[in-house]
Amino acid sequence: MKLYLAIFTGSAAAMDAWKALDSAVRARRERDGLQAWQHWATTHAAAIADIGAPLGRTKRVSAAGIADIRNAMGAWTVVRAETHEQAAAMFREHPHFSIFAGDGVEVMECLPMPGQA
């Protein structure tokens, strides 16, 4: 089995729309979304290598120094799968974007370091 990193993405516009929801609607979606996320995690428990975590503010370090930046990354998870397609399929209809304000999940293979196979 290979390891795949899943990055949960979002946008400022989607978050603004989420915040603009009626508070009762947003509370219901939060409750439903947490239940759906727990169901997703239970369904895929055998494939989850690391459940991951939400991501906070970002600093970019480069030759120019250290700077505060914004990116689309909101959280991460690592899963095991035989193929890239199988890994990606685990996230179809994920509550991150089907219920919450996320806009997608980017799935990429974690490759071995050069010289280590």
C-alpha positions in Angstrom: 0.0 0.0 0.0 1.1 3.5 -0.8 0.6 6.6 1.4 -1.4 9.6 0.1 -1.6 13.1 1.6 -5.0 14.7 1.4 -5.1 18.5 1.7 -8.5 19.9 2.5 -8.8 23.3 0.7 -11.0 26.3 1.1 -11.4 29.9 -0.1 -12.1 33.2 1.6 -15.3 33.5 -0.5 -16.6 30.1 0.6 -15.9 31.0 4.3 -17.6 34.4 3.9 -20.7 32.5 2.5 -20.5 30.1 5.4 -20.4 33.0 7.9 -23.3 34.7 6.1 -25.6 31.7 6.7 -28.4 32.1 9.3 -27.0 31.0 12.6 -29.6 28.2 13.0 -28.8 26.8 9.5 -25.1 27.0 10.2 -25.4 25.3 13.6 -27.5 22.4 11.9 -24.9 22.1 9.2 -22.0 22.0 11.7 -23.8 19.2 13.7 -24.6 17.3 10.5 -21.1 17.8 9.2 -19.4 16.6 12.3 -21.5 13.4 12.3 -20.8 12.9 8.6 -17.1 13.4 9.1 -17.1 10.9 12.0 -19.0 8.4 9.7 -16.4 9.0 7.0 -13.5 8.4 9.4 -15.2 5.2 10.7 -15.9 3.9 7.2 -12.2 4.5 6.2 -10.6 3.7 9.5 -8.5 0.8 8.1 -7.1 3.1 5.4 -6.4 6.2 7.6 -2.6 6.3 8.4 -2.9 9.6 10.2 -6.2 11.4 10.8 -4.3 14.7 10.6 -5.4 18.1 11.9 -6.7 21.5 11.0 -4.0 23.9 9.8 -3.5 27.4 11.2 -1.9 30.6 9.9 1.0 30.2 7.4 4.5 31.7 7.3 6.5 31.4 4.1 10.3 31.0 4.5 12.4 31.8 1.5 15.7 33.5 0.5 13.8 36.8 1.0 13.1 36.0 4.6 9.9 35.1 6.5 6.5 36.4 5.5 2.9 35.9 6.5 0.9 34.5 3.6 -2.5 33.0 2.9 -3.1 29.8 1.1 -6.0 27.5 0.4 -4.9 24.7 2.8 -7.2 24.1 5.8 -6.5 20.6 7.1 -4.7 17.4 6.2 -5.1 13.6 6.5 -2.9 10.7 5.3 -4.5 7.5 3.9 -3.2 4.2 2.6 -4.4 2.9 -0.8 -3.2 0.7 -3.6 -3.6 3.4 -6.3 -4.0 7.1 -6.5 -7.5 6.7 -7.9 -8.5 4.6 -4.9 -7.1 7.2 -2.5 -8.9 10.0 -4.2 -12.2 8.0 -4.4 -12.2 7.9 -0.5 -13.0 11.7 -0.6 -15.9 11.7 -3.0 -18.8 13.6 -1.3 -16.6 14.3 1.7 -18.4 16.5 4.3 -15.5 19.0 4.0 -17.1 20.3 0.8 -20.5 18.6 0.7 -21.7 20.1 4.0 -19.0 22.5 5.3 -17.5 25.5 3.5 -14.5 23.7 2.0 -14.1 23.6 -1.7 -12.2 20.4 -2.3 -9.6 17.8 -1.2 -6.3 17.5 -3.1 -4.8 14.0 -2.9 -1.2 13.3 -3.7 1.1 10.3 -3.3 3.8 10.5 -0.6 6.9 9.4 -2.5 10.0 7.9 -0.9 13.0 10.1 -0.4 15.6 9.6 -3.2 17.9 6.7 -2.3 15.3 5.2 0.0 12.9 2.7 -1.5 
